[in-house]
Amino acid sequence: MTDHKHDNQCGCGHDHDHDHEHEEHVFLVADDEGTEREMVMVYTFESENQLYAVLLDRNNPEEDGVIFRIEEENDEAYLVGIEDDAEWERVTRIYEEIAEQERQSS
């Protein structure tokens, strides 16, 4: 049996160190200073035929979520930071509407 070492940067969304009783999609995301944080995907939504993911800091879930674009290549999904201001404004507005609906329904 060989050890399965999974590259943190693969972007596949699977945390292979956890048992699979709770399917939590955990990503290691480096911030601007290069500090890695464990982020959990809590929500996905679509806008203009593009899929987006909302991630929360696993160790600080009260902090605001971060939105990434999901891109697929060779059946692998990757998180991509949103650089375009107009795109960022659009997806932030959509996420705020979703969050507001969630608050009203709970």
C-alpha positions in Angstrom: 0.0 0.0 0.0 1.4 3.4 -1.0 1.0 6.6 1.0 -1.2 9.0 -0.8 0.3 12.4 -0.4 -2.0 15.1 -1.6 -0.5 18.4 -2.8 -2.2 21.3 -0.9 -2.4 23.3 -4.1 -4.3 20.8 -6.2 -7.6 22.6 -5.6 -9.6 19.4 -5.8 -11.4 20.4 -2.6 -10.9 17.2 -0.7 -9.1 17.1 2.6 -7.7 13.7 2.6 -6.6 13.8 6.2 -10.2 13.7 7.5 -12.4 10.7 7.6 -15.3 11.0 5.3 -18.2 10.9 7.8 -18.6 14.7 7.3 -18.0 15.8 3.8 -16.4 19.1 4.4 -14.6 20.7 1.5 -11.5 22.3 3.0 -9.1 24.4 1.0 -5.7 25.8 2.1 -5.8 29.5 1.0 -2.8 31.8 1.3 -3.4 35.4 2.0 -1.4 38.4 0.7 1.2 37.8 3.4 1.6 34.2 2.4 -0.1 32.9 5.6 -2.1 29.8 4.9 -5.6 29.5 6.3 -8.0 26.5 6.2 -11.1 27.6 4.4 -14.3 25.7 4.3 -16.6 25.9 1.2 -20.0 26.8 2.6 -21.9 27.9 -0.5 -21.8 27.9 -4.3 -23.8 30.0 -6.8 -23.7 30.8 -10.5 -23.6 34.1 -12.3 -23.2 34.6 -16.0 -22.5 30.9 -16.6 -19.6 31.0 -14.1 -19.6 29.1 -10.8 -18.5 30.9 -7.6 -17.8 29.5 -4.1 -18.1 31.2 -0.7 -15.5 30.1 1.8 -15.3 30.8 5.5 -12.2 30.6 7.7 -12.5 27.2 9.4 -10.9 28.5 12.6 -12.8 31.8 12.6 -16.3 31.2 11.0 -17.6 34.5 12.3 -15.3 36.3 9.9 -16.8 37.5 6.6 -16.7 34.9 3.8 -14.4 35.1 0.8 -15.7 34.6 -2.7 -13.7 32.7 -5.4 -14.4 31.8 -9.0 -14.4 28.0 -9.6 -12.7 27.0 -12.8 -12.4 23.4 -14.1 -9.6 21.9 -16.1 -9.1 18.2 -16.8 -12.0 17.3 -14.4 -10.2 19.1 -11.6 -11.8 22.2 -9.9 -9.7 25.1 -9.0 -10.4 28.2 -6.9 -9.4 31.4 -8.6 -9.3 34.8 -7.0 -11.4 37.5 -8.6 -9.2 40.3 -9.9 -11.8 42.2 -12.0 -13.5 45.0 -10.0 -16.8 44.8 -12.0 -17.0 41.0 -11.5 -16.2 41.4 -7.8 -19.0 44.0 -7.4 -21.5 41.7 -9.2 -20.7 38.5 -7.2 -20.6 40.4 -3.9 -24.0 41.9 -4.6 -25.4 38.4 -5.4 -23.9 36.9 -2.3 -25.3 39.7 -0.1 -28.8 39.0 -1.6 -28.4 35.3 -0.8 -27.1 36.0 2.7 -30.1 38.3 3.3 -32.5 35.6 2.2 -30.8 33.1 4.5 -31.2 35.5 7.4 -34.9 36.1 6.7 -35.6 32.4 6.4 -33.9 31.4 9.7 
